[in-house]
Amino acid sequence: MFKLASTAETHPLATEKALRKAGIQQVSYGLGRRPTHRIIYAVDRGNVVIYRIRAFKQDKIDLGDLD
């Protein structure tokens, strides 16, 4: 998580259309060769706000799920 703080603005926007429109980003990670999870977050005034950590196998989420 500490690495995310220094690279947060370099990662792509989330795959869900509603999240992209809101500027929500994601980073993929995992222990093996293939990522198994993604961190869904935003950068707000220089701070990284993590909304969810989700497995790739989980369904897509909507902006309302981040409340």
ROVO-840026 format. One record per residue (C-alpha): residue number from 0; residue in three letters; y, z, x. Coordinates in steps of 0.25 Angstrom, whole numbers, plus 5000, padded with zeros to 4 digits. Layout:
N
 num residu   py   pz   px
 NUM    ALA    Y    Z    X
...
//
This chain:
67
 num residu   py   pz   px
   0    MET 5000 5000 5000
   1    PHE 5009 5003 5012
   2    LYS 5008 4988 5016
   3    LEU 5012 4983 5002
   4    ALA 5026 4991 5004
   5    SER 5029 4982 5016
   6    THR 5024 4969 5010
   7    ALA 5026 4970 4995
   8    GLU 5036 4959 4994
   9    THR 5027 4949 5001
  10    HIS 5016 4949 4991
  11    PRO 5014 4939 4979
  12    LEU 5018 4942 4964
  13    ALA 5007 4947 4955
  14    THR 4998 4937 4949
  15    GLU 5002 4940 4934
  16    LYS 5013 4932 4929
  17    ALA 5020 4944 4922
  18    LEU 5020 4952 4935
  19    ARG 5025 4941 4944
  20    LYS 5037 4939 4935
  21    ALA 5040 4954 4937
  22    GLY 5039 4953 4952
  23    ILE 5026 4961 4953
  24    GLN 5018 4958 4966
  25    GLN 5004 4960 4970
  26    VAL 4996 4961 4983
  27    SER 4981 4960 4984
  28    TYR 4973 4969 4992
  29    GLY 4958 4974 4995
  30    LEU 4949 4979 5005
  31    GLY 4941 4967 5008
  32    ARG 4944 4953 5010
  33    ARG 4948 4950 4996
  34    PRO 4959 4958 4989
  35    THR 4953 4966 4977
  36    HIS 4966 4972 4972
  37    ARG 4981 4969 4970
  38    ILE 4993 4978 4970
  39    ILE 5003 4974 4960
  40    TYR 5017 4979 4964
  41    ALA 5032 4976 4964
  42    VAL 5043 4979 4974
  43    ASP 5054 4987 4968
  44    ARG 5067 4989 4976
  45    GLY 5058 4989 4989
  46    ASN 5047 4998 4983
  47    VAL 5033 4993 4980
  48    VAL 5029 4997 4966
  49    ILE 5014 4996 4964
  50    TYR 5010 4994 4950
  51    ARG 4995 4991 4950
  52    ILE 4983 4990 4960
  53    ARG 4973 4981 4953
  54    ALA 4960 4975 4956
  55    PHE 4960 4959 4956
  56    LYS 4948 4960 4946
  57    GLN 4958 4967 4936
  58    ASP 4965 4959 4925
  59    LYS 4979 4954 4927
  60    ILE 4990 4964 4923
  61    ASP 5003 4962 4915
  62    LEU 5017 4968 4918
  63    GLY 5015 4978 4908
  64    ASP 5003 4984 4915
  65    LEU 5012 4988 4926
  66    ASP 5019 4999 4918
//
